[in-house]
Amino acid sequence: LLQLITLGGSAQMVTSSGMKGNFLTSYLAGALAVMVAIYTAGGVSGAHVNPAVSFAMCLLEQLPWWKFPIFVAAQISGAFISAGAVYVLYYDAIQHYTNGTLATTGPRETASIFATYPADYVSISNGFLDQVMGTALLVMGILAIMDTRNKGVPKGLEPVAVALLVLAIEVSMGSNCGCPMNPARDFGPRLFTYVAGWGAEVFRWVEGRG
């Protein structure tokens, strides 16, 4: 659900050349997707939907370590399957937009619908810092929202608060690397693009940037 809505918002923006969406609508889709995912799965699993969050929960002894690889496998698999669903949903739009050529670079690239790519000016060290800082803020914000010692969020509205947290991070830290903050969100769809026709270029190494 997280990826279905997030990638759908990105696909709508890219394939319409910005006529039916922009970066703000894409960010809104990602934030609201978090809300829908938490409302759907929160009562069953906690709805981490993010290996980084699951890892933090293990470190804080709020999740058994033996569950961690199971959570990560489910998160990556879900992201991969969702990427496939969005590809099918937007297949005609992608083919029309690209004239049938699936590219990772250039004016008609569509790989960025599914995975995040750093801006041309971003170095490896800056990109690493960008993701550590953004993900740390995400985890800290989630822990603060759920902390009963703080001024509490009205019961049942915690997913809305987390969605607003994600939106705040996206609109303030999104320009360097696309603000994935989630290894499964990036790797699952990136793996899908690799097998779906975009090729090994989706895992490309750019000198000085990675």
SULTA-V68043 format. One record per residue. RES is the residue in three letters. SS is DSSP state (alpha for helix, beta for strand, coil for the rest). OMEGA is omega as a letter, one per 20 degrees, with the letter a starting at -180 (none if undefined). Layout:
res = (RES,RES)
ss = (SS,SS)
omega = (OMEGA,OMEGA)
This chain:
res = (LEU,LEU,GLN,LEU,ILE,THR,LEU,GLY,GLY,SER,ALA,GLN,MET,VAL,THR,SER,SER,GLY,MET,LYS,GLY,ASN,PHE,LEU,THR,SER,TYR,LEU,ALA,GLY,ALA,LEU,ALA,VAL,MET,VAL,ALA,ILE,TYR,THR,ALA,GLY,GLY,VAL,SER,GLY,ALA,HIS,VAL,ASN,PRO,ALA,VAL,SER,PHE,ALA,MET,CYS,LEU,LEU,GLU,GLN,LEU,PRO,TRP,TRP,LYS,PHE,PRO,ILE,PHE,VAL,ALA,ALA,GLN,ILE,SER,GLY,ALA,PHE,ILE,SER,ALA,GLY,ALA,VAL,TYR,VAL,LEU,TYR,TYR,ASP,ALA,ILE,GLN,HIS,TYR,THR,ASN,GLY,THR,LEU,ALA,THR,THR,GLY,PRO,ARG,GLU,THR,ALA,SER,ILE,PHE,ALA,THR,TYR,PRO,ALA,ASP,TYR,VAL,SER,ILE,SER,ASN,GLY,PHE,LEU,ASP,GLN,VAL,MET,GLY,THR,ALA,LEU,LEU,VAL,MET,GLY,ILE,LEU,ALA,ILE,MET,ASP,THR,ARG,ASN,LYS,GLY,VAL,PRO,LYS,GLY,LEU,GLU,PRO,VAL,ALA,VAL,ALA,LEU,LEU,VAL,LEU,ALA,ILE,GLU,VAL,SER,MET,GLY,SER,ASN,CYS,GLY,CYS,PRO,MET,ASN,PRO,ALA,ARG,ASP,PHE,GLY,PRO,ARG,LEU,PHE,THR,TYR,VAL,ALA,GLY,TRP,GLY,ALA,GLU,VAL,PHE,ARG,TRP,VAL,GLU,GLY,ARG,GLY)
ss = (coil,alpha,alpha,alpha,alpha,alpha,alpha,alpha,alpha,alpha,alpha,alpha,alpha,alpha,alpha,coil,coil,coil,coil,coil,coil,coil,alpha,alpha,alpha,alpha,alpha,alpha,alpha,alpha,alpha,alpha,alpha,alpha,alpha,alpha,alpha,alpha,alpha,alpha,alpha,alpha,alpha,alpha,alpha,coil,coil,coil,coil,coil,alpha,alpha,alpha,alpha,alpha,alpha,alpha,alpha,alpha,coil,coil,coil,coil,coil,alpha,alpha,alpha,alpha,alpha,alpha,alpha,alpha,alpha,alpha,alpha,alpha,alpha,alpha,alpha,alpha,alpha,alpha,alpha,alpha,alpha,alpha,alpha,alpha,alpha,coil,alpha,alpha,alpha,alpha,alpha,alpha,alpha,alpha,coil,coil,coil,coil,coil,coil,coil,coil,coil,coil,coil,coil,alpha,alpha,alpha,coil,coil,coil,coil,coil,coil,coil,coil,coil,coil,alpha,alpha,alpha,alpha,alpha,alpha,alpha,alpha,alpha,alpha,alpha,alpha,alpha,alpha,alpha,alpha,alpha,alpha,alpha,alpha,alpha,alpha,alpha,coil,coil,coil,coil,coil,coil,coil,coil,coil,coil,coil,alpha,alpha,alpha,alpha,alpha,alpha,alpha,alpha,alpha,alpha,alpha,alpha,alpha,alpha,alpha,alpha,coil,coil,coil,coil,coil,coil,coil,coil,coil,alpha,alpha,alpha,alpha,alpha,alpha,alpha,alpha,alpha,alpha,alpha,alpha,alpha,alpha,alpha,alpha,coil,alpha,alpha,alpha,alpha,coil,coil,coil,coil,coil,coil,coil)
omega = (r,a,r,a,a,a,r,r,r,r,r,r,a,a,r,a,r,a,a,r,r,a,a,r,r,r,r,r,r,a,r,r,r,r,a,a,a,r,a,a,a,a,a,a,a,r,r,a,a,r,r,r,r,r,r,r,r,r,a,r,r,r,r,a,a,r,a,r,r,r,a,r,r,a,a,r,r,r,r,a,r,r,r,r,r,r,r,a,a,a,a,a,r,r,r,a,a,a,r,a,a,a,r,r,r,a,a,r,r,r,a,r,a,a,a,r,a,r,a,a,a,r,r,a,r,r,r,r,a,a,r,a,a,a,r,r,r,a,r,r,r,r,r,r,a,a,a,r,r,r,a,r,r,a,a,a,r,r,r,r,r,r,r,r,r,r,r,r,a,a,r,a,a,a,a,a,a,r,r,r,a,a,a,a,a,a,a,r,r,r,r,a,r,a,a,r,r,r,a,a,r,r,a,r,r,a,r,a,a,none)
